[in-house]
Amino acid sequence: MINEWLRFRVKPELREKFIQLDQEIWDEAIASSPGYLGKEIWLGAAPDQVVVIVHWESEELWNAVPTDLVDATEARFAAAMGAENYELLEVQGYRIRKLPHN
């Protein structure tokens, strides 16, 4: 399993709109992708920070999502949200390593 970690800066007064549009637009686009397991949205202490965590079955399936689907979805999201109202700051992939519990 791998987690796609995306950190955004969002105008604080538009944070809820960002979350709503993310769920409406991005979830619809990627939910049927092979290997998609689900998603979480984390809100930091700073009101302009939003972290989106997308859970994927494997790195290979995450990377297999077609670029044209990602580009079209981002264009649709930017048109609805206003590209000037948010900024993608960071993208990372994190593998889960389970530790034994004592």
C-alpha positions, -999 to +999 in steps of 0.1 A: +000+000+000+011+035-007-003+069+003-002+098-021+003+129+001-007+163-014-002+195+006-021+226-005-023+263+004-059+274+002-074+308+009-088+303+044-122+316+035-124+291+007-112+260+025-146+244+028-153+251-009-120+235-017-129+204+003-164+201-012-151+205-048-122+181-042-148+154-031-172+162-060-146+164-088-116+144-078-134+115-061-156+111-091-126+110-114-104+086-095-127+064-075-130+038-103-093+037-110-077+003-103-059+003-070-078+032-055-086+024-018-100+057-005-091+092+006-087+114+037-085+152+040-065+165+069-068+201+082-037+216+098-036+242+126-029+269+100-062+278+083-046+279+049-033+244+049-051+213+035-035+179+031-052+153+009-041+116+015-051+092-013-047+055-004-035+033-033-031-005-034+004-001-049+028+025-064+024+009-098-014+013-098-010+049-085+014+057-113-009+040-139-036+066-135-037+082-170-021+116-172-049+128-195-074+120-167-053+138-141-049+169-164-086+170-174-097+166-137-073+193-125-085+217-153-121+211-142-112+216-105-092+248-113-122+262-133-146+255-105-123+266-076-104+294-093-068+286-099-057+317-080-074+305-048-051+275-041-016+262-047-002+227-046+029+229-024+040+193-022+034+158-035+049+127-019+043+090-018+046+071+015+046+034+019+031+019+050+053-002+071+035-019+099+053-023+132+047-051+156+026-041+187+039-050+221 
